Amino acid sequence: MSTTDIEKQNVHRADINRCYENIKKLPLSRYTLDRELLPNKNIQDNTVMGWISDDVQRILPKGVRVCDFNLTKKRLEKKSDESDPADEFTTIRVVQSEQIYTTMYGSIQRLILDKEALERSVREFTTVVAAQQSQITALHDSVLSLQNALKEMAQSASTASTASTASTASPQTASPQTASPQTASPQTASPQTASPQTVPTTLTQSALPQDGTIASLQGTIATLQYTIATVLTKLV
């Protein structure tokens, strides 16, 4: 039954959340119709899907109406004084599909809102992931840069250590040659014995800050690697 707008009063919006919950609770059944009660007994397939009146009345009370059924003529017919006395009547409950369809409509509107909310969440998550991936790329580049710097400093430290060893060994081998002609002058021997002590001390002191810087870079690299692993864990 349809109605016109002029017949409608007290109009307000339906609760689509309630529609959603009602449709979720209403089971859809599959059943076989009694051929003896069908107006058309030549129907090939009498197995259909639909709703059971007990289920509908429990969830949507307005979705069921009580009707008279003429068992003799196998049809819905209101019993009245004008009915054939020979006809046998019974009372049945008929499912009002229109109530279910309108409830479905409200449920679909709720699903549309849920879908749009999920789409917004996906877009926001995609933006966050893109930003974190950019951070990971930047951190990865920083790690590579620091690793290259660490290799260069390690090579510089190795070169400085080799030069220090060579410089330390050179005065020690030259001292016997210079000492033999100058045995008569003890005053000139003292600067020669002091100079080997000054050269390695200077080289050793210049190498010490490099060792400290290498350790600092190693710590920085470890921190960046831990940061990258943490970001990747959050993404998963």
ZAMARFI-593966 format. One line per 4 residues: for each residue y, x, z of C-alpha. Coordinates in nm, 2 decimals. Each point is the difference from the previous one (the first is absolute). Layout:
N
Y X Z ~ ... .
//
This chain:
236
0.00 0.00 0.00 ~ 0.34 0.14 -0.10 ~ 0.33 -0.09 0.16 ~ 0.36 0.02 -0.13 .
0.28 0.18 0.18 ~ 0.17 -0.32 0.10 ~ -0.31 -0.09 0.21 ~ 0.01 0.33 0.19 .
0.17 0.03 0.34 ~ 0.02 0.26 0.27 ~ -0.06 0.28 -0.25 ~ -0.06 0.35 0.15 .
-0.19 0.31 -0.11 ~ -0.37 0.02 0.06 ~ -0.14 0.28 0.23 ~ -0.16 0.22 -0.26 .
-0.16 0.21 0.28 ~ -0.18 -0.31 0.13 ~ -0.10 -0.08 -0.36 ~ -0.15 0.35 -0.03 .
-0.20 -0.03 0.32 ~ -0.13 -0.35 -0.09 ~ -0.12 0.11 -0.34 ~ -0.16 0.31 0.16 .
-0.20 -0.22 0.24 ~ -0.10 -0.27 -0.25 ~ -0.34 0.09 -0.15 ~ -0.09 -0.07 -0.36 .
-0.34 -0.15 -0.04 ~ -0.25 -0.04 -0.28 ~ -0.21 -0.31 0.00 ~ -0.21 -0.24 -0.21 .
0.12 -0.36 -0.06 ~ -0.24 -0.29 0.05 ~ -0.07 -0.13 -0.35 ~ -0.07 -0.34 0.13 .
0.36 -0.03 0.12 ~ 0.16 0.14 -0.31 ~ 0.16 -0.25 -0.24 ~ -0.13 0.21 -0.29 .
-0.37 0.08 0.05 ~ -0.02 0.19 -0.33 ~ 0.20 0.30 0.14 ~ -0.19 0.32 -0.07 .
0.11 0.22 0.29 ~ 0.06 -0.18 0.33 ~ 0.06 0.32 0.19 ~ 0.37 0.05 0.08 .
0.23 0.19 0.23 ~ 0.24 -0.17 0.23 ~ 0.08 -0.08 0.36 ~ -0.19 -0.19 0.26 .
0.20 -0.28 0.16 ~ -0.10 0.12 0.35 ~ 0.15 0.34 -0.06 ~ 0.32 -0.14 -0.16 .
0.06 -0.25 0.28 ~ -0.04 0.27 0.26 ~ 0.27 0.22 -0.16 ~ 0.21 -0.24 -0.21 .
-0.03 -0.35 0.16 ~ 0.22 -0.15 -0.28 ~ -0.24 0.14 -0.26 ~ -0.26 -0.27 0.07 .
0.03 -0.38 -0.03 ~ -0.25 -0.27 0.08 ~ -0.11 -0.22 -0.28 ~ -0.24 -0.28 -0.07 .
-0.28 0.08 -0.24 ~ -0.20 -0.27 -0.19 ~ -0.35 0.13 0.02 ~ -0.12 -0.27 -0.24 .
0.25 0.09 -0.27 ~ 0.01 0.37 0.09 ~ 0.38 0.01 0.02 ~ 0.30 0.01 0.23 .
0.10 -0.35 0.07 ~ 0.20 -0.16 0.28 ~ -0.21 -0.26 0.17 ~ 0.18 -0.33 0.01 .
-0.07 -0.37 0.03 ~ -0.01 -0.01 -0.38 ~ -0.28 0.25 -0.02 ~ -0.34 -0.10 -0.12 .
-0.21 -0.10 0.31 ~ -0.30 0.16 -0.16 ~ 0.17 0.34 -0.02 ~ -0.08 0.25 0.27 .
0.29 0.20 0.14 ~ 0.03 0.31 0.21 ~ 0.28 0.21 0.14 ~ 0.05 0.35 -0.13 .
0.25 0.28 0.03 ~ 0.16 0.12 -0.31 ~ 0.17 0.35 -0.03 ~ 0.36 -0.02 -0.12 .
0.01 0.31 -0.23 ~ 0.38 -0.03 -0.03 ~ 0.05 0.10 0.36 ~ -0.22 0.30 -0.05 .
0.18 0.10 -0.32 ~ 0.34 -0.02 0.16 ~ -0.12 0.21 0.29 ~ -0.14 0.25 -0.25 .
0.35 0.02 -0.15 ~ 0.16 0.09 0.33 ~ -0.28 0.26 0.05 ~ 0.07 0.15 -0.34 .
0.37 0.03 0.09 ~ -0.10 0.19 0.32 ~ -0.22 0.23 -0.21 ~ 0.29 0.07 -0.24 .
0.22 0.10 0.29 ~ -0.28 0.23 0.14 ~ -0.04 0.15 -0.35 ~ 0.37 0.08 -0.03 .
0.01 0.15 0.34 ~ -0.30 0.23 -0.08 ~ 0.17 0.10 -0.33 ~ 0.32 0.10 0.20 .
-0.22 0.20 0.24 ~ -0.17 0.18 -0.28 ~ 0.33 0.09 -0.16 ~ 0.14 0.13 0.33 .
-0.32 0.20 0.06 ~ 0.01 0.14 -0.35 ~ 0.36 0.12 0.07 ~ -0.11 0.16 0.32 .
-0.29 0.17 -0.16 ~ 0.21 0.14 -0.28 ~ 0.25 0.14 0.25 ~ -0.28 0.16 0.21 .
-0.16 0.14 -0.32 ~ 0.34 0.16 -0.08 ~ 0.01 0.15 0.35 ~ -0.35 0.13 -0.04 .
0.09 0.17 -0.33 ~ 0.31 0.16 0.16 ~ -0.21 0.12 0.29 ~ -0.26 0.14 -0.23 .
0.26 0.19 -0.20 ~ 0.14 0.13 0.33 ~ -0.34 0.12 0.10 ~ -0.05 0.18 -0.33 .
0.34 0.16 0.03 ~ -0.07 0.12 0.35 ~ -0.34 0.13 -0.10 ~ 0.15 0.20 -0.28 .
0.27 0.14 0.24 ~ -0.27 0.08 0.25 ~ -0.19 0.20 -0.27 ~ 0.31 0.19 -0.10 .
0.08 0.09 0.36 ~ -0.36 0.10 0.06 ~ 0.02 0.23 -0.31 ~ 0.33 0.14 0.12 .
-0.14 0.06 0.35 ~ -0.30 0.18 -0.16 ~ 0.22 0.22 -0.21 ~ 0.22 0.08 0.30 .
-0.31 0.09 0.20 ~ -0.13 0.23 -0.27 ~ 0.34 0.17 -0.03 ~ 0.02 0.04 0.37 .
-0.35 0.17 0.01 ~ 0.09 0.23 -0.29 ~ 0.34 0.10 0.16 ~ -0.17 0.07 0.34 .
-0.27 0.22 -0.16 ~ 0.24 0.20 -0.21 ~ 0.20 0.18 0.28 ~ -0.32 0.08 0.19 .
-0.15 0.19 -0.30 ~ 0.33 0.18 -0.08 ~ 0.06 0.12 0.36 ~ -0.24 0.29 -0.01 .
0.17 0.14 -0.31 ~ 0.35 -0.02 0.13 ~ -0.10 0.12 0.34 ~ -0.14 0.34 -0.11 .
0.32 0.15 -0.15 ~ 0.21 -0.13 0.29 ~ -0.20 0.14 0.29 ~ 0.29 0.23 0.08 .
0.25 -0.28 0.05 ~ -0.11 -0.26 0.25 ~ 0.33 -0.19 -0.03 ~ -0.07 -0.12 -0.36 .
-0.35 -0.12 0.09 ~ 0.11 -0.28 0.22 ~ 0.17 -0.22 -0.27 ~ -0.31 0.03 -0.22 .
-0.23 -0.13 0.28 ~ 0.25 -0.29 0.08 ~ 0.04 -0.13 -0.36 ~ -0.37 -0.12 -0.04 .
0.05 -0.22 0.31 ~ 0.31 -0.17 -0.14 ~ -0.14 -0.10 -0.34 ~ -0.30 -0.20 0.10 .
0.19 -0.17 0.28 ~ 0.25 -0.13 -0.24 ~ -0.27 -0.13 -0.24 ~ -0.20 -0.16 0.28 .
0.31 -0.19 0.13 ~ 0.08 -0.13 -0.35 ~ -0.36 -0.13 -0.04 ~ 0.00 -0.19 0.33 .
0.24 -0.29 -0.10 ~ -0.21 -0.05 -0.31 ~ -0.31 -0.05 0.20 ~ 0.18 -0.26 0.21 .
0.13 -0.18 -0.31 ~ -0.35 -0.01 -0.14 ~ -0.13 -0.17 0.32 ~ 0.29 -0.24 -0.01 .
-0.07 -0.09 -0.36 ~ -0.37 -0.05 0.08 ~ 0.09 -0.24 0.27 ~ 0.24 -0.19 -0.23 .
-0.27 -0.03 -0.26 ~ -0.25 -0.13 0.25 ~ 0.25 -0.26 0.12 ~ 0.07 -0.12 -0.36 .
-0.37 -0.03 -0.07 ~ -0.05 -0.21 0.31 ~ 0.29 -0.22 -0.11 ~ -0.15 -0.05 -0.34 .
-0.34 -0.09 0.15 ~ 0.17 -0.25 0.24 ~ 0.19 -0.17 -0.29 ~ -0.32 -0.02 -0.21 .
-0.18 -0.16 0.30 ~ 0.26 -0.27 0.03 ~ -0.02 -0.07 -0.37 ~ -0.37 -0.06 0.03 .
//
